Amino acid sequence: MKVSVVGTGYVGLVTGACLAEMGNDVLCLDVDPNKIRILEEGGIPIHEPGLDKVVERNVKAGRLSFTTDIARAVAHGTIQFIAVGTPPDEDGSADLQYVLAAARNIGRLMTDYKVIVDKSTVPVGTADKVRAAVADELAKRGSDVQYAVVSNPEFLKEGAAVDDFMRPDRIVVGADDEQAILLMRALYAPFNRNHERLIVMDVRSAELTKYAANAMLATRISFMNELALLAEKMGADIEQVRLGIGSDQRIGTHFLYAGCGYGGSCFPKDVKALIKTANGEDQELLVLKAVEDANERQKTVLVNKVVKRFGADLTGKHFAVWGLAFKPNTDDMREATSRVVLAELFERGATVTAYDPVAMAEAKRIFGDEPRLKYADSPNAALQGADALIIVTEWKEFRSPDFEKIKSSLKTAVIFDGRNLYEPALVKQAGLSYESIGRASIQA
Ligand SMILES: NC(=O)c1ccc[n+]([C@@H]2O[C@H](COP(=O)([O-])OP(=O)(O)OC[C@H]3O[C@@H](n4cnc5c(N)ncnc54)[C@H](O)[C@@H]3O)[C@@H](O)[C@H]2O)c1
């Protein structure tokens, strides 16, 4: 099938590459010439495990190519995926300008039947806006070319995006046009071989499904984070509580990890956008407002623990920070807890040496030539001369550290662990103090 993908970011590039892998002829469009240049030169503009191989293989096979030429992309695909960003507007609602610009481009230039697929996460009612934008462009040139608008939200996780796309839990298609549903079924058939994963529903329900999924996951995290704060006060251990409730099949084990707050390009923005959508309908979402507030508070928990030990004024203090990405296996730092932690530390007069396996280039882009922030090329190098270690992201390489080395490198033998990576007794044995989330404070 001929497919165009508009927007070649985390979602668009993975979608394009994986659809090409199944034999489709895919053209990816982006307005960012730098991204397209990197891809055309054989590079990958983002860090996503396994993606480079899929891209390379399919470019070589002639099934995957990249362009900044809008007319070429519109002409290419019968199916036109819109996978552009939907960042939060100033008021928290989803900013649809990129989605609608992409829709207008399609309407302005299409000359045959198109299935226009909203893959970006967009509020309920966006398909109608996309339909209207296309209709408006067609009307301007007196064209009656047929088209359908479909909602096909994406559920992939950054860091496991290729796997998620190749083996999805479900594929949601919101559509009311029979021909479009037929084409979407055919496109996704190869991802659907051992059991039916495609759920066809009405467009609005599909749009809401995406927000409902992210809101539910964010709720589980904030719920556990809130209980973690209580556990600390009550002398309980949130990790034991997690095991205790996760074994209940009605609850399940996923997304029950207490930590220093969720970040990333999706949960924070999607929770905000859903609250905003509901406000527009005069329907307050009380649970989700609390989820968001709890998360904002949770992002400050690590620095509060630092302040408790070192005092509010951290002038002259220097910290090693392990992990900058919002989660492991990605270089994405959008809404990352590390950004709040660093800002708070700087505000209080501290300096930082940070280490992250892949996100340091992104951090340099964000923080520019911030004089209070240095980077190290290994976790151990970051420790040199630091007063304490702060762990923000649960990268695998932080999981079994040399505690002796940590102890001998730090001025004060203390770890602030925002991801509960270690068994407290082991850390204590190594002579280190240990502050984690929802567990008793360990003094060396
Ligand atoms: N990142 C995720 O894990 C994830 C998962 C599921 C859903 N989503 C949703 O998917 C959408 C895209 O997210 P992302 O993380 O891939 O964003 P991204 O910022 O990585 O990529 C978006 C790309 O679109 C390009 N673009 C913007 N306007 C364009 C236009 N008119 N024509 C062509 N290209 C254009 C940008 O240059 C950018 O490269 C968002 O709505 C997001 O909420 C993201």
The ligand as an ORCA input file, in Angstrom:
! r2SCAN-3c Opt
* xyz 0 1
  N       6.205     10.241     21.748
  C       5.389      9.273     22.158
  O       5.762      8.362     22.904
  C       3.960      9.255     21.698
  C       3.190      8.094     21.876
  C       1.878      8.091     21.426
  C       1.330      9.229     20.845
  N       2.106     10.347     20.692
  C       1.503     11.515     20.042
  O       1.951     11.546     18.695
  C       2.126     12.903     18.246
  C       3.550     13.120     17.770
  O       4.417     12.934     18.872
  P       5.986     12.805     18.684
  O       6.550     12.506     20.027
  O       6.288     11.900     17.533
  O       6.332     14.311     18.262
  P       7.715     14.890     17.709
  O       7.793     16.285     18.172
  O       8.825     13.937     17.988
  O       7.504     14.875     16.117
  C       6.601     15.679     15.437
  C       7.210     16.020     14.069
  O       6.246     16.671     13.255
  C       6.898     17.637     12.456
  N       5.884     18.560     11.905
  C       5.206     19.539     12.540
  N       4.332     20.127     11.692
  C       4.449     19.492     10.503
  C       3.802     19.624      9.235
  N       2.826     20.519      9.026
  N       4.186     18.812      8.230
  C       5.152     17.891      8.446
  N       5.793     17.707      9.615
  C       5.446     18.494     10.627
  C       7.901     18.221     13.393
  O       8.945     18.878     12.694
  C       8.391     16.981     14.157
  O       9.509     16.385     13.517
  C       1.710     13.760     19.441
  O       0.363     14.102     19.317
  C       1.915     12.845     20.635
  O       1.085     13.184     21.713
  C       3.401     10.376     21.086
*
